[in-house]
């Protein structure tokens, strides 16, 4: 086994999920993530944790959804109980076909997502962490040779997370103290209210409410949005490509939308439920170990010199005590490149210009 896989497993268990002896862990394994799952199981055993593993497959999901009549059981208790009784959930991504559910209708996928809201909430209430094991399908989606993609994944993942956390804390402090964020870029003139919200220093550890490995972003939950935004980074969502998405917000809600590709899927996402037209997240990428787009949200949203906004559900970690944020069955991130002709301002002060922060030498 490649020693980087073992190191990946140790970072996941020790730094990211912070598993302790006696913890009850659900290990959710994609069909292509077997090697990483073996390494993680070994580390969990060494740490004295309890393990239940479940297998995920896009082909299984496709077969089930296409055969079903669409009237799904709401929050099946037997599955919800698994997550409600877990301390941690480790999700190992690693698909063998990035378009595995592309021929499942949007209506069927939306109905399934709505029916599983309680299961999703149960999982999100744990110390959950999502990571990714490199597969040939993901390499192909990223436009890389397999070995090139493996090197890319480990460069992004096997990092000095403590040092990155210290740098990102500068941005967290600015956002925590701020009231309004303004993004100015080609096709984008957007103002976001963040007053009273708490930013998350997402350095790949549940200790800081960070649940992705790799990570490398600071994010918060906008209370309101006004203006327009263009997302020029292509993304695959539900097996369909979204490209050059343009949204117009009024009073915090999407009132106009367009896309060069995937407009039908975009419409379906926005019509999922009442919260799907509002924002649940503003994220600012800071991981310079991610140096190219891969068409994989786990990496692309963390890339330095980008910002992303998520339609749908807001994370409780960003909200004041007692305040309910935007609620939705979806949380779909869309990404904009801010490396050229772009500024990011907080309360009228430019904190990033063309992807460079004000504390960096080249600002």
C-alpha positions as a printed Julia matrix, in Angstrom:
363×3 Matrix{Float64}:
   0.0    0.0     0.0
   1.19   3.51   -0.85
   2.39   5.08    2.41
   0.48   8.24    1.52
  -2.76   6.29    1.95
  -1.78   5.39    5.51
  -0.84   9.01    6.23
  -4.19  10.12    4.77
  -5.99   7.69    7.1
  -4.08   8.91   10.16
  -4.79  12.59    9.42
  -8.47  11.75    8.89
  -8.84   9.85   12.17
  -6.54  11.9    14.43
  -6.54  15.51   13.15
  -9.84  15.75   11.28
 -12.3   13.54   13.19
 -10.32  13.4    16.45
 -11.49   9.85   17.16
 -10.94   8.57   20.71
 -11.07   5.1    22.24
 -14.64   3.89   22.59
 -16.09   6.22   19.92
 -18.82   4.71   17.72
 -17.84   5.34   14.1
 -19.81   4.84   10.88
 -17.48   4.43    7.89
 -19.27   5.16    4.61
 -17.21   3.78    1.73
 -17.58   4.62   -1.96
 -17.02   1.77   -4.4
 -13.56   3.04   -5.41
 -12.31   3.91   -1.9
 -11.53   0.37   -0.71
  -7.79   0.91   -0.13
  -8.36   4.0     1.99
 -11.13   2.21    3.91
  -8.74  -0.61    4.81
  -6.17   1.89    6.09
  -8.8    3.83    8.06
 -10.17   0.63    9.61
  -6.66  -0.28   10.77
  -6.16   3.13   12.38
  -9.61   3.0    14.03
  -8.8   -0.41   15.44
  -5.48   0.83   16.77
  -7.24   3.78   18.45
  -9.79   1.47   20.11
 -12.86   2.88   18.3
 -15.97   0.88   17.37
 -16.64   0.49   13.63
 -19.66  -0.07   11.4
 -19.0    0.26    7.67
 -21.57   0.89    4.94
 -21.03   0.63    1.18
 -22.05   3.33   -1.29
 -22.28   2.93   -5.05
 -23.63   5.23   -7.74
 -24.73   2.17   -9.73
 -26.71   0.84   -6.77
 -28.22   4.29   -6.24
 -29.14   4.56   -9.91
 -30.78   1.14   -9.99
 -32.84   1.88   -6.9
 -34.0    5.35   -7.91
 -34.92   4.37  -11.47
 -36.94   1.37  -10.27
 -38.73   3.21   -7.46
 -42.07   4.97   -8.03
 -40.8    8.12   -6.32
 -42.98   7.89   -3.21
 -40.11   7.45   -0.76
 -40.47   6.57    2.91
 -39.73   9.74    4.86
 -36.71   9.45    7.15
 -36.64   5.65    7.55
 -36.07   5.05   11.24
 -33.7    2.11   10.85
 -31.19   4.21    8.89
 -31.67   7.39   10.89
 -30.95   5.47   14.11
 -27.53   4.45   12.78
 -26.4    8.06   12.55
 -28.23   9.32   15.64
 -26.29   6.79   17.71
 -22.89   7.46   16.12
 -20.18   9.72   17.48
 -18.51  10.17   14.11
 -19.28   9.5    10.45
 -16.33   9.22    8.05
 -17.35   9.49    4.39
 -14.77   8.15    1.93
 -15.54   9.37   -1.58
 -14.11   7.56   -4.56
 -16.56   7.03   -7.4
 -15.82   4.91  -10.47
 -18.24   6.88  -12.66
 -18.78  10.59  -12.07
 -21.98  10.48  -14.15
 -23.35   7.35  -12.51
 -26.81   8.85  -11.84
 -27.0   11.12  -14.89
 -30.08   9.35  -16.32
 -32.08   9.57  -13.08
 -34.65  12.34  -13.39
 -34.21  15.54  -11.38
 -37.69  15.06   -9.91
 -36.77  11.6    -8.62
 -33.49  12.81   -7.11
 -35.2   15.81   -5.48
 -37.89  13.6    -3.95
 -35.26  11.26   -2.54
 -33.29  14.18   -1.08
 -36.4   15.62    0.59
 -37.35  12.24    2.06
 -33.91  11.82    3.63
 -33.72  15.19    5.36
 -33.89  13.66    8.84
 -31.11  11.18    8.0
 -28.96  14.01    6.71
 -29.6   16.04    9.87
 -28.66  13.04   12.01
 -25.38  12.63   10.16
 -24.59  16.34   10.36
 -25.13  16.26   14.13
 -22.14  13.91   14.49
 -18.44  14.71   14.19
 -18.61  13.88   10.49
 -15.76  14.26    8.0
 -15.78  13.76    4.24
 -12.64  12.96    2.29
 -11.72  11.49   -1.09
  -9.62   8.61   -2.36
  -8.25   9.16   -5.9
  -9.81   7.0    -8.6
  -9.34   6.85  -12.36
 -12.83   8.27  -12.94
 -12.04  11.29  -10.79
  -8.69  11.71  -12.55
 -10.44  11.66  -15.9
 -13.01  14.19  -14.71
 -10.16  16.44  -13.58
  -8.41  16.08  -16.94
  -5.34  14.44  -15.41
  -3.41  11.23  -15.74
  -4.13   8.92  -12.81
  -0.7    9.25  -11.19
  -0.79  13.0   -11.7
  -4.16  13.14   -9.97
  -2.95  11.0    -7.07
  -0.07  13.42   -6.53
  -2.49  16.34   -6.69
  -4.82  14.79   -4.09
  -2.02  14.11   -1.62
  -0.44  17.55   -2.13
  -3.8   19.05   -1.16
  -4.46  16.65    1.72
  -1.16  15.83    3.44
  -0.46  19.33    4.74
   0.67  21.14    7.85
  -2.9   21.9     8.87
  -1.92  23.73   12.04
   0.06  26.36   10.11
  -2.73  26.86    7.57
  -5.25  27.21   10.41
  -3.19  30.03   11.9
  -3.12  31.91    8.59
  -6.83  31.45    7.95
  -7.66  32.77   11.41
  -6.76  36.25   10.11
  -9.64  36.09    7.64
 -12.0   34.6    10.21
 -11.37  37.54   12.54
 -12.15  40.05    9.75
 -15.41  38.29    8.85
 -16.48  37.87   12.48
 -16.06  41.61   13.03
 -17.65  42.61    9.72
 -21.18  43.51    8.68
 -21.13  43.4     4.87
 -19.1   41.61    2.22
 -18.94  42.96   -1.31
 -17.68  40.93   -4.28
 -16.77  42.86   -7.44
 -15.67  40.93  -10.53
 -16.66  40.54  -14.19
 -20.38  39.73  -14.16
 -20.49  40.08  -10.37
 -21.61  42.97   -8.16
 -22.91  41.32   -5.01
 -23.42  42.51   -1.43
 -23.86  40.02    1.4
 -24.95  40.78    4.96
 -22.88  38.9     7.57
 -23.57  40.95   10.7
 -23.81  38.77   13.8
 -22.62  35.67   11.96
 -19.63  33.53   12.94
 -17.07  32.48   10.34
 -15.61  28.98   10.43
 -11.87  28.49   10.09
 -12.15  25.33    8.03
  -8.76  23.69    8.56
 -10.0   20.11    8.22
 -10.77  19.49   11.91
 -14.09  19.0    13.68
 -12.55  20.92   16.59
 -13.22  24.05   14.49
 -16.49  22.84   12.9
 -14.56  21.87    9.76
 -15.76  18.68    8.1
 -13.81  18.27    4.83
 -10.39  16.77    4.2
  -8.76  18.42    2.38
 -10.09  21.78    3.47
  -8.61  25.25    3.43
 -11.44  27.78    3.37
 -13.11  30.26    5.68
 -16.88  30.29    5.4
 -19.9   31.98    6.92
 -23.67  32.13    6.37
 -24.97  35.32    4.72
 -28.16  36.69    6.22
 -29.08  38.53    3.02
 -27.9   39.04   -0.56
 -28.42  41.78   -3.1
 -27.07  42.06   -6.64
 -25.73  39.71   -9.28
 -23.05  37.03   -9.41
 -21.46  34.94  -12.15
 -19.94  31.54  -11.41
 -17.37  30.84  -14.12
 -15.96  27.57  -12.74
 -17.74  24.56  -14.31
 -19.19  22.02  -11.85
 -20.86  18.62  -12.18
 -24.04  18.49  -10.12
 -26.27  15.4   -10.12
 -24.27  14.09  -13.05
 -24.91  17.23  -15.15
 -22.47  20.03  -16.01
 -23.29  23.55  -14.8
 -21.26  26.26  -16.54
 -21.29  30.08  -16.42
 -24.18  30.28  -13.99
 -25.56  33.79  -13.49
 -27.87  34.61  -10.58
 -29.63  37.82   -9.61
 -30.65  38.32   -5.97
 -33.28  40.64   -4.56
 -34.05  40.67   -0.83
 -31.88  37.59   -0.4
 -33.66  35.45   -2.99
 -32.79  34.4    -6.54
 -35.16  36.21   -8.9
 -33.33  35.55  -12.18
 -31.09  32.71  -13.29
 -29.27  31.6   -16.42
 -26.52  29.17  -17.37
 -24.52  28.45  -20.49
 -24.9   24.74  -19.7
 -27.15  22.89  -17.27
 -29.9   25.49  -17.0
 -32.59  22.82  -16.63
 -30.71  21.28  -13.7
 -30.2   24.73  -12.19
 -33.95  25.39  -12.4
 -34.66  22.07  -10.73
 -32.25  22.86   -7.89
 -33.8   26.28   -7.31
 -37.26  24.74   -7.15
 -36.36  22.01   -4.66
 -38.05  23.83   -1.76
 -38.55  27.27   -0.25
 -34.95  27.61    0.93
 -33.27  26.59   -2.32
 -33.38  30.13   -3.76
 -31.54  31.62   -0.8
 -27.89  31.38    0.23
 -26.59  29.13    2.97
 -22.87  29.84    2.64
 -20.18  32.25    1.53
 -16.81  30.51    1.34
 -13.36  31.89    0.51
 -10.72  29.43   -0.7
  -7.23  29.55    0.86
  -5.58  26.18    0.11
  -2.68  26.94   -2.24
  -1.93  23.24   -2.44
  -4.95  23.1    -4.77
  -3.61  24.76   -7.88
  -6.11  23.8   -10.6
  -9.76  23.04  -11.16
 -10.78  19.41  -10.97
 -14.59  19.5   -11.37
 -14.79  18.14   -7.83
 -16.3   20.42   -5.2
 -14.24  18.91   -2.37
 -11.12  20.45   -3.95
 -12.34  23.3    -6.11
 -14.15  25.26   -3.39
 -10.94  25.27   -1.28
  -8.73  26.56   -4.11
  -7.0   29.85   -3.38
  -8.16  32.82   -5.47
 -11.78  31.66   -5.56
 -14.99  32.34   -3.69
 -18.05  30.12   -3.58
 -21.66  30.54   -2.61
 -23.98  27.72   -1.66
 -27.65  27.64   -2.51
 -29.72  26.09    0.26
 -28.97  24.94    3.77
 -26.91  27.07    6.17
 -24.61  25.51    8.76
 -25.56  26.05   12.41
 -21.93  26.77   13.35
 -22.21  30.14   11.57
 -25.43  31.25   13.29
 -26.1   33.09   16.56
 -27.52  30.98   19.37
 -31.23  30.52   18.94
 -31.33  31.73   15.35
 -32.43  29.39   12.57
 -30.56  29.85    9.32
 -31.73  29.09    5.82
 -33.24  25.61    5.65
 -33.34  23.44    2.55
 -32.89  19.87    1.35
 -29.97  21.04   -0.81
 -26.6   22.65   -0.22
 -25.08  23.22   -3.67
 -21.83  25.17   -4.0
 -21.08  27.32   -7.05
 -17.6   28.79   -7.6
 -16.23  32.03   -9.02
 -12.6   32.71   -9.98
 -11.33  35.9    -8.3
  -7.75  35.81   -9.61
  -8.24  38.65  -12.14
 -10.11  41.97  -12.11
 -11.71  41.12   -8.78
 -11.89  42.55   -5.28
 -13.33  41.23   -2.04
 -14.24  43.91    0.5
 -15.53  43.87    4.06
 -17.29  47.02    5.27
 -15.78  49.0     2.41
 -12.18  47.88    2.95
 -10.53  45.72    0.28
  -9.16  42.58    1.95
  -8.34  40.68   -1.25
  -7.41  41.91   -4.71
  -7.03  39.51   -7.63
  -6.83  36.59   -5.24
  -4.13  38.1    -3.0
  -4.9   38.96    0.63
  -3.82  42.23    2.16
  -1.33  40.5     4.49
   0.49  38.83    1.58
   3.6   40.45    0.11
   2.19  40.82   -3.41
  -1.04  42.59   -2.34
